[in-house]
Amino acid sequence: MSPSDRLAAAKKKMRLWMSNGVDLGWLIDGDNRTVHVYRGTADPRIVANADSVEGEGPVAGFVLPLTAIWDGL
């Protein structure tokens, strides 16, 4: 999310993308140091205060380090 984004609006946008066939989505909320992991139409899994998040499905094997994101805020 960018500084001007609002969490509720970003979640709504993610739901729209997921309903249109996106396989995996990460909504990174820097203010709360959380990643909302969206897969299909299931409720998102929330990862809090993690050092990284691991890809799955279409990006299996990819690891996104989060410490630089958290430190940059």
C-alpha positions as CSV (number, residue, x, y, z in Angstrom):
1,M,0.0,0.0,0.0
2,S,1.1,3.5,-0.6
3,P,0.9,6.2,2.1
4,S,-2.3,7.5,0.5
5,D,-4.1,4.1,0.4
6,R,-6.7,3.1,3.0
7,L,-6.7,-0.5,4.2
8,A,-10.5,-1.0,3.7
9,A,-10.3,0.2,0.1
10,A,-7.2,-1.9,-0.6
11,K,-8.9,-5.0,0.8
12,K,-11.9,-4.3,-1.4
13,K,-9.6,-4.0,-4.4
14,M,-7.9,-7.2,-3.6
15,R,-11.2,-9.1,-3.3
16,L,-12.1,-7.7,-6.8
17,W,-8.8,-9.0,-8.3
18,M,-9.2,-12.4,-6.6
19,S,-12.8,-12.7,-7.9
20,N,-11.5,-12.0,-11.4
21,G,-9.1,-15.0,-11.3
22,V,-5.8,-13.8,-9.7
23,D,-4.2,-16.8,-8.0
24,L,-2.2,-15.1,-5.3
25,G,-2.2,-11.6,-3.8
26,W,-0.1,-10.0,-1.1
27,L,-1.5,-6.9,0.5
28,I,1.4,-5.4,2.5
29,D,0.3,-3.0,5.2
30,G,3.4,-1.3,6.4
31,D,1.7,0.7,9.1
32,N,0.6,-2.5,10.9
33,R,3.6,-4.6,9.7
34,T,1.3,-7.2,8.3
35,V,0.9,-9.0,5.0
36,H,-2.6,-10.2,4.0
37,V,-2.1,-13.3,1.8
38,Y,-5.0,-13.8,-0.6
39,R,-5.5,-17.2,-2.3
40,G,-8.6,-17.7,-4.4
41,T,-11.9,-16.7,-2.7
42,A,-10.9,-17.9,0.8
43,D,-10.4,-15.4,3.6
44,P,-6.9,-13.9,3.6
45,R,-4.3,-15.3,5.9
46,I,-2.6,-12.5,7.9
47,V,1.1,-12.7,8.6
48,A,2.2,-10.2,11.3
49,N,5.7,-8.9,12.0
50,A,7.4,-11.5,9.8
51,D,10.9,-11.1,8.4
52,S,9.8,-12.5,5.1
53,V,6.8,-14.0,3.2
54,E,7.2,-17.1,1.0
55,G,5.6,-17.4,-2.3
56,E,3.2,-20.3,-3.1
57,G,1.3,-21.5,-6.2
58,P,2.3,-19.4,-9.2
59,V,5.4,-18.0,-7.3
60,A,6.4,-21.0,-5.3
61,G,10.0,-20.7,-4.2
62,F,10.1,-16.9,-4.2
63,V,10.8,-15.3,-0.9
64,L,10.1,-11.6,-0.3
65,P,12.3,-10.1,2.5
66,L,10.2,-7.7,4.6
67,T,12.8,-6.3,7.0
68,A,13.9,-3.6,4.5
69,I,10.2,-2.6,4.0
70,W,9.6,-2.4,7.7
71,D,12.9,-0.5,8.3
72,G,12.1,2.0,5.6
73,L,8.9,3.1,7.2
